[in-house]
């Protein structure tokens, strides 16, 4: 069963409580999302590390319930 945008946002915010999260359903099918996540926890981390933190927050759902996620991350000063 596909994930919905509020569930994705909730999971990210549970892992990164200060995060500013914006989720967009790209096709209206509940399978293809774009996410913009800004968090102070990303400060000093590479983009790869930032993305890994978001994927970890999704608890293994990437590639399963969540088919595709176009991800943009930033620390507040990067935004």
Secondary structure as UniProt FT lines:
FT   HELIX           5..15
FT   TURN            17..18
FT   STRAND          20..25
FT   STRAND          32..38
FT   HELIX           40..42
FT   TURN            43..44
FT   HELIX           47..57
FT   TURN            58..60
FT   TURN            63..65
FT   STRAND          68..74
FT   HELIX           76..78
//
